[in-house]
């Protein structure tokens, strides 16, 4: 999936699976209350569904909220528990993730580097 995200926009992953029936109001509340985020800064928020083949993206584009849903035809998205502590991922990682890639090895290596441990 190719999506255009302006440079400097951060991507945050919600730390629990969601019911995919959640809409603008519920997801906005999760961003504000649970993630302590501010939608109006333009950052992108990723929510993974209880059904591991579904994900939602929420973003404010300056004029209103955009809510996108993706359902994989084959494979599943990573489990939320495989994301590292902060829940922030790079834009390139989002692209790969939305294509169905499992990035847990990348996240584990990043955590080892952050903690000053050898990556190999």
N, C-alpha and C positions, 0 to 999 in steps of 0.2 A: 504494500500500500504506500503510495507516495503522497505525502501531504506537505504543504509548504508552511514552514514555521520560520518567522523572522529570527535573525541572529539575536542572541541575548535572551530569548524566551526560555524559561526553565520548564522542565517536565517533571511533574510529581505523580507518584503512584500511591493510591489509597491503600492502606495497610490491611484491609479486610475485603473479602468478597462481598459483592452486593447483589441484591435482587434486581435483575435487569428491567423490571417494571419501573424502577426509580427514574424520575424525570428531572427537569430543571430545578424545581424547588428542593427536592430531597438531596440531590447531588450538591447543590449550592450550599445547603446547610451542612453537609459533611465536610466540604472544603473549609467553611468558616469555623465550625465547632470542633471537629475532630482533627483536621489537618492544620488548623490555625493559619490558613492561607487567605489571600485576598484575590478573588477572581478578577477584580478590576485592574490589576497590575498586568493582565494579559498573558499570564502563564497558563500552561496547559495541564489539566488534571486527568489522569488515567484511572479508570475503575475497571476491575476485572470481575466478571460475573461468577456466581456460584456454578453455573454451567461453564466449564473451562474452555468452551469454544467461543465465548462472547466477551466483548469489551466495549466500554464507552469512553469517549473523550469529551471533556467540557472545557470551553474556553470563552473568554470575553474578547471580542474583536474591536472594541471601541464604540460600537453602536448597539450591541446586544450579545446575548449568549448564543453560542453554537454548541449543539449536542450531536455527536456522531456516534454511531454504533457499528461495530464490525463483528461479523460471525465468520469464523473459519470454516471452509468446506471440509478440510482435512486437518487432522492434528488438533492440538489444543494450545492455549496460551500458557505461559508459565504460571505456576501457583504463586499466590501473593507471598507465601512464606519463603520463596526463593530470592526475593529482593533483599538487598542489603539494608542496613539500619535506617538510613536517612529517607529512603523512598524517593530520592531524586535520581533521574536517569538522564543521560545525554540524548540529544535529539536524534543522533544516529542510532542509538540503542532503541529508541522508540520505533523508528522505521523498521529495524530488524525484528523487534518484538511483534509488531503488527503483521509482519509476514509469517509469524508462527515460530520464530527462532527461540530457543531456550538459551538465555544469556547467563545462567547461574554460574558458569565457570568464569565468565568475565567479571561478574560481581564479586566472586570469591577472591579472585586475584587482586581486584581493587582493594578489598578489605585488608588483605595481607600486606599490600604496599602501604596502605594508610597506617597500619599498625607497625611498620618498620620491619616486616618479616620478608624473607626471601620469597620471590614469586615462584621460582622453579621448584 
